């Protein structure tokens, strides 16, 4: 009997696992098509569920005064669970749930026969007060989630009803009493899957969700008595209703789209606030970008440690012999989400690039200048010696070719005397080793390749403008196709946002959409504008090439554009052809005020355009279109994250894209 019921539980577990896998696949598909919505960190609500309880083991001695003639082994039954639900989601993937409530584990044992061939029946109303903490994991987005955790159960009801049928129904002996030897407290575990069905609009600050779920509570720790071997397993199917208040998202996609010349513009009627949509060309585009990536001659260290951080790629001697910069140059990345993974892959190989190039240039010498950001020259010297040891031990560079020096502060410190703002970030940038060499071959930019499967000119562009130069505080876009199906994007806070055309079309080959923009001014005035949008997908694929260059700046400097004038005039400008488009974007890191960083990035971008424009005119090139924009410290449009010092240093940049004539 016990073995048969154990097999039943195995079958039940397999079915639950199958349901979990199916829901995982559905959730992955749904999430891929979902528009980002407001995500509260704290949720509160109620949980209601049905329990299917399965009994195994042995139960015979019911209490001190009653022992059944034959032992009960297996059983099952239905109960209910109700609880108050609390959720905390500090991050998109990981969160925590807590259910506080009532849990009924009642059921009926399988009928047995006594030695006199008389049927025996036993059922129970077993129930608990329960506390069930869980870890919530959302691998595909905020709605679909897995959860696992434990539970503390305090016994509330231990009643049973025992019936002994004598003489085949002519005489029934029924006893209602409480089990003896019941454990007051039980500790067990559970695992499950759920899905949040969103009931509020994507841009609403208050979010409401209805969440069906299924969970499995195995028999581990669920032996209600401290005698015999009765244990309980439960499959729970239920629904949670919850709500939370969050901060409205600034944007669904942190992407800024240039304005392609070959877009079709559909303007709205004249008013103070204008709204336009721009539909992309029908042909999909795959653009190969050949990028000249500058190498920062800095290597950054963690506070209090002279060990080279693990984020830098470190090889063994055998791997160093096989290393070639060509492997970095020819790697093709298809991720153009705004933060360049391929560029950081190159930078984190800075020591290997340096070692390889020193082997290729045996006469080249370097000086390693370590700075500890105010923790003494001795620690700075240790930084430099760590880098030297790696080059000597792994790449076999002669020790005499590498000089080391330690300093309290670097030659060009980010931290200024008397400054008190952003000190942790500034000092993180000043804990570094600077690579200094007279050999121009050691730190020359590296050529790398990227493939854009979804370039900006395959996106739908939404733009809001105001005659009074007062942009909307926030705005949303609602698209309705000819069948009445709707899509929502936003909320946005910038004046220009884009959404991939393929995302809007989904599986359709074409579509006509009514576009409604709803926004609010800084004064709280609601604004609504309408437009139309026609999208067509073509099976033809257009192959294009583009060039990209970057120039880098030290902290709080814009005048150093002049130091790149020869590079811009002699290297970049000759690659600009007639009828080309030159896109120039200026960026800063997150240190400093928003207004100051915007001005700084404008100076950098505008000065870059001036130098390139003059060089192009001198060479006699015609019909070159410059598109120059500054983004300041906007993290949604920055090339890199801003968590690490090297990312912040690379964000002090002007990026130049050259799109050839079509």
Phi, psi and omega in degrees: 000311181297320180295320180297318181290327175297321177296323177298319180295322177298317178297318178299318180295320178297319178297318178298319178297321178297315177301319179300315180294319178297314179297325178298316180295317178298316182296321179298320180291314181297318184293326181296337182259359189277144176273139181299140182230171176301132183239098176295150175275326183247132178232150175220146181183202184227147179239133173229138185206160173253134178259133166253108187262134180240127182257139171223171178097202186234133174223119180223311178278105187280320172200191186292338184252354186221123173233126180291144178300324178238149183279140172271143183239297186249164177180179179197170179174172182248142175220184181232159178223132176223139186204159167274134184248131173237136178229144174227122182238085181287341182220159183299329186263318187253136175210183183222143179232151178217121175252130179236113182182214187245138184223116181261124180245031182290162179179183181235131177285152175298140182296139176236168179243138178283172178303338178270016182061030178261129181296144176235137178232146180214126174225160185219151175254035184309131179209162185218153159274131191233144171235117187234094173278144181219150168267128180258127180238125181243086188285338185244007183141178188287341189271308179282134182212150169256152176215147176211151182178200181238181177208146173247123183240127178250122187296131177247320184229127180232028185284157173216161172233116181249131181235128179243116187264103177265146175060035174055047174099348180286335181218112181252127174253115182241133181234128174247120185201189178250143172297147172264170176056035178277136175285129178291325187232133177235145176235125184217188185227169177202161176213146183195182181218145180212171179215128179274116173269111186283130181253348180255162178293156186298330185261007180285138178292323176268119180255140180232135183222144171249123192236096171290147180208163174221139182217159179236129180243096185291170186287351181302121178080002184249053171257105190291344183238156178264012170233165179057206188218025178298129176222159188233134168240147186223134167254126186243131175236126185203191183216138174243139174244124186212160177213157179204161178242132183227178176274130181297132181297144179286330179193154176281313178239122182276065185227137176247132185253133171293163183263097181294145183291336186261024175274153175265122185264134180235090186282161176261163181301155183300134173191178180298316177257129180244149180226130179229149171243149179230119182269140180285170174298161182287329185279132172292152185235137168239117187248126175266123182253120173265112189249136172263106189257117180286146180260121173290129182271038178236148171229125191260148183240155176280153182298130175079006182227137176257012177276136178299124184303150184292342180291340174279137183286121179241131184255164167267178185298319181295317179294323180297325179293332181268351186291139177212134181297343179298327179296328176282323184293323189264000178290130182256121177251140179251015180260104177244053185276359180115336177243121194274097177297320183295326181291319179290330174299320178293311184299320182290355171261019187303320180292323180288323175297316180296314179298317179298316182289329176292327174292324179286338180236080188295346179267351183287141177234155180225159171239133178253114184252107181266137179230138188256006180060047175092007180256018174102147180293332182297319178292322175300321177297321178296320175305309183297320181293327177297317179294316179299315181302320179297313181295322181285313187285323186267314183264351178073027178287138179297134183300327183292345181275354185237116175261146179235150180212145178244140179222157175286321178229150179290170181299322177238079185290148174279324180282130180255151180302132178085350180287141181236350183269142175058030184301317180301319181289319180295316182291328176298326177283341180266354173271088190206164169247127178262132179264116184242131179204147175275349180279116183289344184282340187286322186242025177295150180302154181255139177274123178229162187239138174228151178240122177262112174276343185220065182293169187299327184279008168256014182253156172273130184254129175247131184226134173243137178224158180226133179296332180270008178058039177239092184297157178296144178292320175201155179204155180233160177234130176242125179250132178235122181274182185292345178265001179091358178287139185243154173225143180238137178227140181123190001285150178248157176236343178278180180268354184209128179219161182222154177225134179303134178300324179294328178294319180292316182291328185064236180267003183276154177272337178200165180192148175246133188230140166271129184248124178240119175260126176240125182220174178225136176281172178296341177272000179088008180280131180278139180230135177225131178229154180235153176206181175233159183214128175245126179237139178223129176260135178246147179283344181289144181242124179263124177266127180228161175235149176216160179244147178222136176229153177227143171237144188245154183230151171282173185300128173063033180234135173240334184294344181289357172305325181300329180290342178263003186301317180295319179296315181294320184283321188264337184250311186280309185304318180298341180275355179273121183260171174301142177068016178278164171246132179245117181254122182240123180238128178256138182223160171226174172276191185265007181274127181109180181278157181296317181294316181295317181293327176296315178297320181296315180292327176296317178300315181296314183292315182294322179292324176296316178299319182300315181294315181293319181298316179296320180294321179294319179295320180296330181275356177084014179286149183235156173054046175264123184261119177261131175235108187242129179220151178242137182242356178057229183262016182301110184289339180287341182242000180292146179296332185227169168290176180235023183280322185252154182299322181294326177293318179294321179296320180286339176283349175276077195212162164238125180255132184241117175251131177246111177260123183290160180299141181267000000 
